[in-house]
């Protein structure tokens, strides 16, 4: 593994002081460790590179998941699952979803620095974090709080980077020092379980340092000065460290990595309980549902998200919005995220009835909660935030959004948005050059409803960890360890109550009693609640179906969309639409092979290694 790790090291070449930053000390620049690390200003500028956005060196989105979630090939990872389709028929379907990865696609996501490569970016973060930890004693003019803050952030970043690598590629060497030319580079590859546990240890150390620094959050509590306006809201605090620790231990306990059975779930439950308790102590809370969209756009900060990534750009120039927004006139290469009917069915009826199976839908119909020919009435309120559907309105839309076919006009009607004409519907099964939908839906979670061509810049947010996730982490771990009525970590909160808190905020009723009778019955509802609450954010779904080992089932299901045609209003068709579930085109369907649990490293890198065993190829 020596050659590949040395190559990884060459990614960390010294940079000039342009922008007050350099990655490594270089004699050619006349710099020494003392020059970089002795003053707080220089030290902090060195470390803060891990928070650089896409304007940073070689487009590395250091420290964040966004560079993976929105690869500049214009498709998001979720479009490689059963939850969504990518509008453009390209690598998302032809290689990733079909388990037929080409070497250049592997390289895009791992090493190609002209893209957003996870391996290169995370190794950069790890080295910066280790250099920070190793050189902290050279810092002479910092307060104790400033030193602890740097230490806490460095431990957080090292853990986060290893976690990101592990959930993508599987267990990797845990690099806990800045390796030099004379060091042993051929490090052992840990299991995924061992890697997650090491991450959890670093996250906990980060928490202890950040607590000493008085940085449990990066702003004031509600009612205090600086609330939601802190100068470093894009940096992690102690509550975020505990939240990520809980997630790391949840991944370690999950079926894909679990090594000790129930004790792993117990440890994950206690970690989530501590994270929730500290978040509450420091004033975090679930935002009211009327402010729910503030979690994703319109505000730079909110009182539920413990750590997030922000952008403030026009919809036509944002990688994120070209992935999740609607078809934009100026975004020829946009991919788009188009929810499948399979995923839309995860949104329950407003009275809490599941709709995933034919039997469940029939039961909901019999109860008067659902109608096949009026499928968008009376749904979970989060459906109306996350999904763009035919008949939807927004403050920017003249009339309604049209995704239906009009046989009388032999056309797909247009929609007027912000004074611009937009096309949402198109002939079923065609191959669009832009981000048009072949499922009958678009993702609305990050879209405020205006037309990209006419829109001004606005803030978007990608939550990295938020309180709602912690409640769901807790519920999952407690249910596996103690059952639906169990508690953990001294919290007087059962697994069922934790899920119901998230549902109550979303204006949904409690989980029906029939689903809380056993851990097995409740597991399915926990998973479904997580799918809905965290839909299309942070890559949760891509990794959840893997760690649960549910991907072999759901990725083999026929992926469906909704074909909608205009008809006369009648008792049978009360909306003047005929709704027909249809399989999306065969070249957009998914498959599953167990190799798809972990992303492989390109042969050009793997073949240089002596001891490293690469992940199985996707072929």
C-alpha positions in Angstrom: 0.0 0.0 0.0 3.1 2.2 0.2 2.8 3.6 -3.4 -0.8 4.6 -3.1 -0.4 6.2 0.2 2.6 8.1 -1.0 0.6 9.3 -3.9 -2.1 10.3 -1.5 0.5 12.3 0.3 1.5 14.1 -2.9 -2.0 15.6 -3.0 -0.9 17.7 0.0 1.7 19.8 -1.8 2.6 23.2 -0.4 0.5 26.1 -1.6 1.4 29.7 -1.7 0.0 32.0 1.0 -2.6 33.3 -1.4 -5.8 33.5 0.6 -3.8 33.1 3.8 -3.6 29.3 3.4 -1.1 26.6 2.6 -1.5 22.9 3.1 2.0 21.8 4.0 5.2 23.5 5.0 7.7 23.7 2.1 11.4 24.8 2.2 10.9 26.1 -1.3 8.5 28.7 0.1 10.9 29.6 2.9 8.4 28.5 5.5 8.9 26.5 8.7 6.6 24.8 11.2 7.1 27.8 13.5 6.0 30.2 10.8 2.8 28.4 10.3 1.9 27.1 13.7 3.3 29.6 16.2 0.6 32.3 15.8 -3.1 31.8 16.2 -4.0 33.7 13.0 -1.7 31.5 10.8 -2.6 28.3 12.6 -6.3 28.9 12.2 -5.9 29.8 8.5 -4.1 26.6 8.0 -6.8 24.5 9.7 -9.8 26.3 8.3 -9.0 25.0 4.8 -11.0 21.9 5.7 -14.1 24.1 5.5 -13.4 25.5 2.1 -16.2 25.4 -0.4 -16.0 24.6 -4.1 -13.9 27.7 -4.7 -11.1 25.9 -2.8 -8.1 24.3 -4.4 -9.0 21.8 -7.2 -12.7 21.9 -6.3 -12.2 19.7 -3.1 -15.2 20.2 -0.9 -13.2 19.5 2.2 -15.1 18.5 5.3 -18.6 18.1 3.8 -20.7 15.3 2.1 -21.9 17.7 -0.6 -19.1 16.9 -3.0 -20.4 13.3 -3.1 -24.1 14.0 -2.9 -23.8 16.4 -5.9 -21.0 15.1 -8.1 -20.2 17.5 -10.9 -21.3 14.8 -13.4 -24.7 16.2 -12.4 -26.2 13.3 -10.5 -26.8 12.8 -6.8 -26.1 9.4 -5.1 -29.7 9.0 -4.3 -30.5 8.7 -8.0 -28.5 5.5 -8.0 -31.0 3.9 -5.7 -34.6 2.8 -5.9 -35.6 6.1 -4.4 -35.1 8.3 -7.5 -34.1 8.5 -11.1 -31.8 10.9 -12.7 -33.4 12.9 -15.5 -30.5 12.5 -17.9 -29.7 9.0 -18.9 -26.0 8.8 -18.1 -23.6 7.3 -15.6 -26.1 7.2 -12.7 -28.2 4.6 -14.5 -25.7 3.1 -17.1 -22.9 2.4 -14.6 -23.8 3.0 -11.0 -27.4 1.7 -10.8 -26.6 -1.2 -13.1 -23.4 -2.3 -11.3 -21.2 -1.7 -14.3 -18.6 0.8 -13.1 -16.0 2.1 -15.5 -12.6 3.0 -14.2 -13.1 6.8 -14.9 -16.3 6.8 -12.8 -14.6 5.1 -9.9 -11.9 7.7 -10.2 -14.3 10.6 -10.3 -15.6 9.7 -6.8 -12.2 8.8 -5.3 -9.2 10.5 -6.7 -9.9 12.8 -9.7 -9.2 16.3 -8.3 -11.0 18.0 -11.2 -14.2 16.4 -9.8 -15.2 16.0 -6.2 -13.2 13.0 -5.1 -14.0 11.6 -1.7 -10.7 9.8 -1.0 -8.5 12.7 -2.0 -10.7 15.2 -0.1 -10.9 13.1 3.0 -7.2 12.3 3.1 -6.5 16.0 2.8 -8.8 16.7 5.8 -7.1 13.9 7.8 -3.6 15.2 7.1 -4.6 18.8 8.1 -6.3 17.5 11.3 -3.2 15.4 12.2 -0.8 18.3 11.5 -3.0 20.5 13.7 -2.9 18.0 16.6 0.8 17.4 16.3 1.8 21.1 16.2 -0.6 22.5 18.8 2.3 22.9 21.3 4.0 25.3 18.9 1.0 27.7 19.3 2.2 30.5 21.6 -0.3 33.3 21.5 -3.6 31.5 21.8 -5.9 31.4 24.8 -6.7 28.0 26.4 -10.2 28.2 24.9 -8.8 28.8 21.4 -6.4 25.9 21.8 -9.2 23.6 22.9 -11.4 24.8 20.1 -8.7 24.0 17.5 -8.1 20.6 19.1 -11.8 19.8 19.2 -12.4 20.7 15.6 -9.3 18.7 14.5 -10.5 15.6 16.3 -13.9 16.1 14.8 -12.6 16.5 11.2 -10.3 13.5 11.5 -13.3 11.4 12.7 -15.6 12.8 10.1 -13.2 12.2 7.3 -12.6 8.5 8.3 -16.4 8.0 8.7 -17.1 9.4 5.2 -14.4 7.1 3.7 -15.7 4.1 5.6 -19.3 4.3 4.8 -18.4 4.8 1.1 -15.4 2.4 0.7 -15.6 0.2 3.8 -13.0 -0.2 6.5 -9.8 1.7 5.8 -6.5 2.4 7.7 -7.1 4.8 10.6 -4.5 7.4 10.1 -3.7 9.1 13.4 -0.5 11.0 12.5 0.7 13.0 9.6 2.8 10.5 7.7 6.1 11.5 6.2 8.5 10.0 3.7 10.3 7.9 6.3 7.1 6.6 8.0 5.5 3.2 7.3 2.8 3.8 4.8 1.6 0.2 4.4 -1.0 0.4 7.1 -3.5 -2.3 7.9 -7.1 -2.0 6.7 -9.6 -2.1 9.5 -13.0 -3.6 9.3 -15.9 -1.2 8.9 -16.9 -1.9 12.6 -13.4 -1.1 13.8 -13.3 2.1 11.8 -16.6 3.4 13.0 -15.6 2.7 16.6 -12.4 4.6 16.1 -14.4 7.4 14.6 -16.7 7.4 17.7 -13.7 7.7 20.0 -12.3 10.7 18.1 -15.8 12.3 18.1 -16.0 11.9 21.8 -12.6 13.5 22.3 -13.7 16.3 20.1 -16.7 16.8 22.3 -14.6 17.0 25.5 -12.3 19.6 23.9 -15.1 21.7 22.5 -16.9 21.6 25.8 -13.8 22.9 27.6 -13.6 25.6 24.9 -17.2 26.7 25.5 -18.1 25.7 22.0 -21.0 23.3 22.5 -22.7 25.3 19.8 -21.4 28.1 17.5 -24.0 30.7 18.5 -26.1 31.7 21.5 -28.9 29.7 22.9 -32.4 30.8 22.0 -33.0 34.2 23.6 -29.3 34.9 24.0 -27.1 37.3 22.0 -25.8 35.8 18.8 -28.5 33.2 18.4 -28.3 31.8 14.9 -25.9 34.6 13.9 -22.5 33.2 15.1 -19.5 34.0 13.0 -18.5 30.3 12.6 -21.8 28.5 12.1 -20.1 26.4 9.4 -17.8 24.9 12.1 -18.7 22.0 14.3 -19.5 22.4 18.0 -19.6 19.9 20.9 -23.3 18.9 20.2 -22.4 18.2 16.6 -19.5 16.0 17.7 -21.9 14.0 20.0 -24.4 13.7 17.2 -21.8 12.3 14.8 -20.5 9.9 17.5 -24.1 8.6 17.8 -24.3 8.1 14.0 -20.9 6.3 13.9 -21.9 3.9 16.6 -25.3 3.3 14.9 -23.5 2.4 11.7 -21.2 0.1 13.8 -24.2 -1.7 15.3 -26.1 -2.1 12.0 -26.3 -5.5 10.3 -23.6 -4.7 7.7 -21.0 -4.1 10.4 -22.3 -5.4 13.7 -19.8 -7.6 15.6 -21.1 -8.1 19.1 -24.9 -8.3 18.6 -27.1 -6.5 21.2 -24.2 -4.8 23.0 -23.4 -2.8 19.9 -27.0 -1.6 19.8 -26.9 -0.8 23.5 -23.8 1.4 23.0 -25.3 3.1 20.1 -28.5 3.8 22.1 -26.5 5.3 25.0 -24.6 7.5 22.6 -27.7 8.8 20.9 -29.3 9.5 24.4 -26.2 11.6 25.4 -26.3 13.5 22.1 -30.0 14.3 22.6 -29.6 15.3 26.2 -26.8 17.7 25.5 -28.5 19.1 22.5 -31.6 19.8 24.6 -29.4 21.3 27.4 -27.9 23.7 24.9 -31.2 24.8 23.5 -31.6 22.8 20.3 -35.2 21.8 19.5 -37.2 20.6 16.5 -38.3 23.7 14.6 -42.1 24.2 14.1 -43.4 22.6 10.9 -44.3 26.1 9.5 -40.5 26.7 9.6 -39.6 23.3 8.3 -38.4 24.5 4.9 -35.9 26.7 6.7 -33.9 23.5 7.3 -33.2 23.4 3.6 -33.4 26.8 2.1 -34.0 30.5 2.9 -32.1 30.7 6.1 -28.4 30.3 6.9 -29.1 28.7 10.3 -31.9 27.2 12.4 -32.2 25.9 15.9 -32.6 22.2 14.9 -29.5 21.7 12.7 -26.3 21.1 14.7 -24.0 21.3 11.7 -24.7 22.1 8.0 -23.3 23.2 4.7 -24.6 26.5 3.1 -24.6 27.9 -0.3 -25.9 31.2 -1.5 -26.0 31.1 -5.3 -28.4 31.4 -8.2 -30.3 28.2 -9.0 -28.7 28.1 -12.5 -25.2 28.0 -11.1 -25.5 25.7 -8.1 -24.4 22.1 -8.4 -26.8 21.3 -5.6 -29.8 22.9 -7.2 -29.0 21.4 -10.6 -29.2 18.1 -8.9 -32.4 18.7 -6.9 -34.1 21.5 -8.8 -36.6 21.4 -11.6 -35.7 21.5 -15.4 -34.0 24.9 -15.9 -33.7 26.7 -19.2 -30.1 27.6 -18.5 -29.0 24.3 -17.1 -28.5 22.1 -20.1 -26.4 19.6 -18.2 -28.5 19.4 -15.1 -29.3 15.9 -14.0 -32.2 16.3 -11.5 -33.5 14.0 -8.8 -36.8 12.5 -9.8 -38.6 10.5 -7.0 -39.9 7.1 -8.0 -43.4 6.0 -7.1 -41.7 3.4 -4.9 -40.4 6.2 -2.7 -43.5 8.4 -2.9 -45.4 5.4 -1.5 -43.4 5.7 1.7 -45.3 8.9 2.6 -48.2 7.7 4.6 -51.8 9.1 4.6 -52.4 12.0 6.9 -54.0 9.7 9.4 -50.9 7.5 9.5 -51.7 4.6 7.2 -48.8 3.0 5.3 -49.1 2.9 1.5 -46.0 0.9 0.4 -47.8 -2.3 -0.7 -50.9 -3.1 -2.6 -52.5 -4.6 0.5 -51.7 -1.4 2.6 -53.2 0.8 -0.1 -56.3 -1.3 -0.3 -56.7 -1.0 3.5 -56.3 2.7 3.3 -58.8 2.9 0.5 -61.3 0.9 2.6 -60.8 3.2 5.5 -61.5 6.3 3.3 -58.0 7.6 3.8 -56.7 7.2 0.2 -58.0 7.1 -3.3 -56.1 5.7 -6.3 -57.5 8.4 -8.5 -56.9 11.2 -6.0 -53.5 10.1 -4.7 -52.1 13.4 -3.5 -54.9 14.4 -1.2 -54.6 13.7 2.5 -50.9 12.8 2.7 -48.1 13.2 5.2 -47.4 17.0 5.2 -43.8 16.3 4.4 -44.9 14.9 1.0 -45.9 18.5 0.0 -42.4 19.8 0.9 -40.3 17.0 -0.6 -42.2 16.0 -3.7 -43.1 18.2 -6.8 -46.3 16.6 -8.2 -48.9 17.3 -10.8 -51.3 19.9 -9.5 -48.9 21.4 -7.0 -48.9 25.2 -6.5 -46.4 27.6 -5.1 -46.3 31.4 -4.7 -44.3 31.5 -7.9 -46.6 29.4 -10.0 -49.4 30.9 -12.2 -52.1 28.2 -11.8 -50.6 24.8 -11.0 -47.6 22.7 -12.0 -48.6 20.5 -14.9 -47.0 17.1 -15.4 -49.9 15.5 -17.2 -50.6 14.6 -20.8 -53.6 16.3 -22.5 -54.9 13.8 -25.2 -57.3 16.5 -26.5 -54.3 18.8 -27.4 -51.9 15.9 -28.0 -49.4 17.8 -25.8 -47.9 18.1 -22.3 -49.1 21.5 -21.0 -46.5 24.1 -19.9 -46.4 25.8 -16.5 -45.9 29.5 -15.8 -43.4 30.2 -13.1 -41.9 33.7 -12.3 -43.2 34.9 -15.7 -41.2 32.1 -17.4 -42.5 29.1 -19.2 -41.5 25.7 -17.8 -42.0 22.2 -19.0 -42.4 19.6 -16.4 -44.1 16.8 -18.4 -42.8 15.0 -21.4 -43.5 11.9 -23.5 -43.2 8.8 -21.3 -40.0 6.8 -21.9 -38.2 9.4 -23.9 -34.5 10.2 -23.2 -34.2 13.9 -22.1 -31.0 15.9 -22.6 -31.8 17.8 -19.4 -33.2 17.1 -16.0 -36.7 16.2 -17.0 -38.6 13.5 -15.2 -39.4 10.0 -16.4 -41.2 9.2 -13.1 -43.9 12.0 -13.0 -42.2 13.7 -10.0 -39.5 16.1 -9.1 -37.6 16.7 -5.8 -38.9 19.8 -4.0 -36.9 19.7 -0.8 -34.4 22.3 -1.8 -36.5 24.3 -4.3 -38.4 27.3 -3.2 -40.6 27.2 -6.2 -39.3 29.9 -8.6 -37.9 29.6 -12.1 -34.1 29.2 -12.4 -33.7 31.6 -15.3 -35.5 34.5 -13.5 -34.5 33.7 -9.9 -32.1 35.7 -7.7 -29.6 34.0 -5.5 -30.8 32.3 -2.3 -29.4 30.3 0.5 -29.6 26.5 0.5 -28.5 24.2 3.3 -27.5 20.6 3.4 -27.9 19.4 7.0 -25.0 17.3 8.1 -26.6 16.4 11.5 -29.8 17.6 13.0 -31.9 16.9 16.0 -34.6 14.9 14.2 -32.0 12.5 13.0 -30.8 12.0 16.6 -34.3 11.0 17.7 -34.5 8.5 14.9 -30.9 7.2 15.7 -32.1 6.7 19.3 -35.3 5.0 18.3 -33.6 2.6 16.0 -30.9 1.6 18.5 -33.2 1.4 21.5 -35.7 -0.7 19.6 -33.0 -3.2 18.6 -31.5 -3.3 22.1 -34.6 -3.1 24.3 -37.7 -3.1 22.1 -40.3 -0.4 21.3 -41.0 0.5 24.9 -37.3 0.5 26.0 -35.2 3.5 27.0 -31.5 4.2 27.2 -28.9 6.6 28.6 -31.1 7.8 31.4 -33.6 9.4 29.1 -37.3 9.0 30.0 -38.0 8.5 26.3 -39.0 5.3 24.7 -38.2 4.3 21.1 -41.8 4.8 20.2 -42.0 8.2 21.8 -38.8 9.3 20.0 -40.4 8.5 16.6 -43.6 10.2 17.6 -41.8 13.4 18.5 -40.6 13.6 14.9 -44.0 12.7 13.6 -45.8 15.2 15.9 -43.6 18.0 14.5 -44.6 17.0 11.0 -48.3 17.2 12.1 -48.6 13.4 11.8 -50.4 11.2 14.4 -48.5 8.7 16.5 -47.4 5.4 15.0 -50.4 3.1 15.1 -50.4 0.6 17.9 -50.4 -2.4 15.6 -46.9 -1.5 14.5 -45.4 -1.0 18.0 -46.2 -4.5 19.4 -42.7 -5.9 18.7 -39.3 -4.9 17.7 -39.7 -6.5 14.3 -43.0 -4.7 13.6 -41.7 -1.4 14.8 -38.4 -1.7 12.9 -40.1 -1.3 9.6 -41.9 1.9 10.8 -38.6 3.3 12.1 -36.9 2.7 8.8 -39.9 4.2 6.9 -39.9 7.3 9.2 -36.2 7.8 8.6 -36.7 7.5 4.8 -39.4 10.2 4.9 -37.9 12.6 7.4 -34.4 12.5 5.9 -35.6 12.1 2.3 -33.1 13.3 -0.3 -30.6 14.9 2.2 -27.1 14.0 3.2 -27.0 10.7 1.3 -28.8 9.0 4.2 -31.0 6.7 2.1 -28.1 5.5 -0.1 -26.2 4.4 3.0 -29.1 3.4 5.2 -30.4 0.7 2.8 -26.8 -0.7 2.7 -26.2 -0.7 6.5 -29.6 -2.3 7.1 -28.8 -4.8 4.3 -32.2 -4.0 2.7 -30.6 -2.9 -0.6 -30.7 -6.5 -2.1 -34.5 -6.4 -1.8 -35.5 -2.8 -2.6 -32.9 -2.4 -5.5 -34.5 -5.4 -7.3 -38.0 -4.0 -7.1 -39.4 -2.7 -10.4 -39.0 1.0 -10.3 -42.3 2.7 -10.9 -43.5 6.2 -11.9 -46.9 7.9 -12.2 -48.3 8.5 -15.7 -51.0 11.2 -15.6 -53.5 11.9 -18.3 -56.3 14.5 -18.5 -59.9 13.2 -18.5 -63.3 14.6 -17.9 -64.2 15.1 -14.2 -66.3 12.2 -13.0 -67.0 10.1 -9.9 -64.2 7.8 -11.0 -61.8 10.6 -11.8 -62.6 13.4 -9.3 -59.5 15.4 -10.2 -60.0 15.3 -13.9 -56.9 13.1 -14.2 -56.3 9.5 -14.8 -53.4 8.2 -12.6 -51.6 5.1 -13.8 -48.6 3.5 -12.1 -46.1 2.5 -14.8 -42.7 1.0 -14.8 -40.1 3.5 -15.8 -38.0 2.5 -18.9 -35.9 -0.6 -18.6 -32.6 1.3 -19.0 -33.5 3.3 -15.8 -34.2 0.2 -13.7 -31.9 -0.8 -10.9 -30.1 -4.0 -10.0 -28.2 -5.3 -7.0 -25.0 -7.3 -6.5 -23.3 -7.5 -3.1 -20.3 -5.8 -4.5 -22.4 -2.6 -4.4 -22.1 -2.4 -0.6 -18.7 -0.7 -1.0 -17.3 1.5 -3.7 -14.1 0.1 -5.3 -10.8 1.9 -5.8 -9.6 2.3 -9.4 -7.3 -0.3 -10.7 -4.6 2.3 -11.4 -4.4 2.9 -7.7 -5.2 -0.6 -6.4 -2.6 -2.3 -8.6 0.2 -0.3 -6.9 -0.6 -1.9 -3.5 1.1 -4.9 -1.9 -1.2 -5.7 0.9 -4.4 -3.7 0.4 -7.3 -5.9 -0.7 -9.5 -3.9 -3.0 -13.3 -4.0 -2.9 -15.0 -6.2 -5.4 -15.5 -4.6 -8.8 -19.0 -3.6 -9.9 -19.5 -5.6 -13.1 
